[in-house]
Amino acid sequence: MVTLRLLGGVSLLDDAEPVTGPAAQRHALAILALLATSPGNRMSREKMVGYLWPEAHERVARNRLNTHLHTVRRQLGPDRLLSVGTDLRLNRPAVACDVFRFEEALEAGEYEAAVDIYRGPFLDGFHLTGSAPFDKQVDRHRAQLSRDYCTALEALAERAEQSGSPEQAAEWLRRLLDEDPYNSRITCRLMETLARAGDLSSAIRTAEEHAQRLRNDLGVAPNEQVAGLARRLELGEEVSDVEGAAGSKGSPPADERGIAVLPFEDLGGGDQARVLASGLHSDLLTRLAGFSGLTVISRSSVLRFAKTQEPISEIGGQLGVGTVLEGEVQQAGDRLRLNVQLIDARSESHLWAQTFDRKITASDLFEIQSELSELIASSLSVTLSSEERLRARRKPTGSMEAYRLCLRGRVLLELRTGSQMWKAVEWFRRATVVDPGYAQAWTGLAQALLMLHEYAYTVPEQALAQARRAAERAVELDPKSPEVQAILGLLHGAAGEGGPAIQALRRAVQLSPSYAEAHSLLSWYSPLLGRVSEGWKHAARAVDLDPLSHEAWANVAYCHVSLNEAEEALAPARRSRQLQPDYPTAPFYEGLALYHLGELDSAAALLRTVTLDWAPPAPDAVVALAAVRAGEPEPARKLLRKMQASDGEGASFYEGLMLAALRRSNEALDVLERIEAWNASPLLHFGSRSLRYHFPEILGPLRSGSRFQFILNQIDRSWGVRRDDSPDHARLRPD
């Protein structure tokens, strides 16, 4: 009997004796491995040579394949490898393979047998020089089999726990953690199991080892979920109490109709081809986001996987999706080829592959996007409405020049620096000249000008007026565009027009349910207008759609603080910080949460290192408030004097806040009442939210008074909002 071992290395045996000679050479073994792990144990000759000799001429590659097939059949017997038309098939009854036995044991629920069969990673240490497609395929199978092994171990741990043997469960979980050492969920589960077995010291040591592993191997901060569980165990809480807090039982399932479209790889063609690949990717995401039956991961999250070597299963797990699309773009003269493949993120099996070969014209490029978006929807069993199908087939411009100009502007806009935004303004302006009827060019122009304003860069006074004209022109051209509605919402927000801002942004997410940026904007503006519960809903949705966005996680943290849930704000703030270490807003929200938890020293230590462009005095203000609560009023007096010497209504808010902290309540109210244009500047956004939601020990005594209610009414009037339209105002009043 011929036996093929692929787990923990690779070897070939015949009647238990190692096979030597040509049949045991690397390419011969690779052929057997590919067939053993292919659906139905069969593969086309064309695909086989593509995996093994990707750089060779087709005739040469075919000859090499035939030579190896002849060698294997001669040495092992002709019945091991069969030819079926143009396909090759491994005769499974005639070949024993550890992968077959492993899969059969899993299917039968014989998890202990499966674990015994798994001697190590698939094809461990085996690779083919110059065969990158083969190595990539091996990586995918290796990840899948490792995940199956982990599933078996966790099932055994579950059985042991159910039978009342936490000690045995802990042993299975330790083996599981050896295979997946950075998994915080499994770490928590092992800690709980050890605590249940009475081994509290090992449970806490497990947390310490996990933190050390993350720091030393990955250079990331310790996981707060694990650290929090360790703290609760040290405090002597019952295991049943800490399980719910840790959330370690199970993990959220991948969204069955969730898809991540990885950045398209540019296979050559220079700068123009790179811009075109970026534009195709971005436009496809926009079309898919408009399908209500899909969950589409935002571009900012998938960009982190550009040119990645991570297995598809890992990418799908990080992004919480069941399906991944990857593609390659190649430009040759006036033609473009796009190769794409849709992959099941859990099994890493290919659902289908498609090639689009078209001329580089605006019409052809939009046609590719339309066909591909509808093909993806059909593959995921999503039924499109007539309006969704109509929008999927739209062709925004017939001018390739205008389209290219717009693409360049969007690439620059993603860089978020002042100089690049100004360059983007010029590209978008040129696009509107080339095609005055191109709504996306007008939208891009409005967005670039608004972002310069929102990021507090120096802009001419007429910039906001120019942005308004561009947005209004875009609305005239395409009122049902979600991007147009989102820009309209951003424009109204920048102009302090609260009601219209919310209305336009709501319309944007109605038109495009997976529009992460519009959800994020709603999570910011809604609490400003007294709708913090609505803000939280959109913040949570933005994180679902953009799970690797530091800004989305920061907005979740800020909503938690505004909902008086400071403890819950810490993890998302730290996640934001982890994703973008130099992003100052995340540590500010973390410090704000620590302040509200009464951890004053920790809050002050963190906030002294933070500088905010959008609320410059805010970190110093929270540090001063912490000092006041600790019985040290001098920092508040110092900041008060500084604000009194400063101009602007932003300074007036901090002046009033410091006066309130120093128990000079009437003076504080006098100052705050003089502020009229609460909507005039982003510098007052923190002030508006603070008066509504923050600092209860400072502002709480004032909130029930009529003068404070007058100030809140002033804020609402500034934004054009009626107080009875703000359902969360009840939160302002003490119980």
Number of C-alpha atoms within 10 A of each C-alpha: 13 19 19 21 20 26 21 16 14 18 16 20 17 15 9 10 11 12 18 13 9 14 21 19 13 13 19 17 20 22 22 22 22 21 21 25 18 14 11 11 16 21 22 16 17 13 11 22 23 19 21 24 23 17 13 14 10 14 9 11 19 17 12 17 20 12 12 18 20 15 18 23 15 13 14 17 13 14 15 18 23 15 15 11 8 9 14 19 19 24 18 16 9 14 19 19 18 18 21 17 15 22 17 14 18 19 11 9 13 15 21 14 15 24 21 10 18 20 14 17 19 25 20 15 9 15 16 15 9 13 16 17 15 22 17 16 16 22 19 22 23 19 22 22 20 18 18 20 25 21 16 23 25 21 18 21 26 18 15 18 17 11 11 11 16 23 19 19 26 24 18 23 26 19 14 22 20 12 17 15 16 17 15 22 18 22 25 27 24 27 30 28 26 24 21 19 17 13 14 19 13 14 25 22 13 20 25 15 13 22 20 16 16 17 14 10 9 10 10 14 15 17 19 17 18 24 19 16 25 24 14 16 21 13 9 11 12 13 17 10 11 20 17 10 12 21 14 21 12 10 9 8 10 18 17 14 17 20 31 26 25 23 23 26 19 21 15 14 15 11 10 14 18 19 18 24 24 20 21 21 21 19 17 18 23 22 22 29 26 27 26 19 19 22 23 29 30 28 21 17 20 19 15 13 14 11 12 12 10 13 19 25 24 16 22 23 16 13 26 23 26 24 28 25 22 18 20 17 25 22 23 12 9 9 12 22 17 21 17 19 15 22 22 20 26 20 18 21 16 15 13 13 13 13 14 18 16 17 16 17 17 18 17 17 20 21 18 18 24 22 13 19 23 21 14 18 17 12 13 17 12 16 15 17 12 9 12 18 17 11 17 24 18 14 16 17 19 16 15 16 16 24 24 19 21 28 27 19 27 25 17 19 22 12 11 14 14 18 13 17 25 17 16 27 24 16 23 29 22 19 27 22 12 17 18 17 19 24 25 24 32 28 28 30 32 31 29 29 24 24 20 21 20 16 14 15 14 9 14 11 9 9 16 19 16 16 25 22 15 25 28 20 20 28 20 13 18 19 14 14 20 25 27 29 27 29 30 29 29 28 27 21 25 20 17 20 20 23 19 19 27 22 16 24 29 21 19 27 24 14 22 22 24 29 28 28 22 27 27 27 24 31 28 24 23 21 25 24 27 29 19 29 19 19 28 26 16 27 29 21 21 29 26 22 32 26 24 25 23 25 24 29 29 29 29 31 32 31 29 25 24 23 19 18 16 23 15 16 26 26 19 24 28 23 21 29 23 16 17 15 13 11 18 17 24 29 25 26 29 29 28 29 28 22 22 21 15 13 14 22 16 14 25 22 12 18 23 14 12 19 18 13 14 17 16 14 18 21 25 20 20 24 23 24 27 25 18 19 16 11 9 13 17 13 17 26 18 12 18 23 12 14 20 14 10 13 9 11 20 23 21 23 26 27 27 24 29 29 21 20 23 19 14 13 19 14 14 22 19 12 18 25 18 13 16 14 15 24 24 18 17 20 22 21 19 18 23 22 18 17 22 26 24 22 18 18 12 20 21 16 15 20 19 13 11 10 16 18 14 14 21 23 15 21 27 22 18 17 24 16 19 14 16 9 13 18 14 19 17 11 15 19 15 10 5
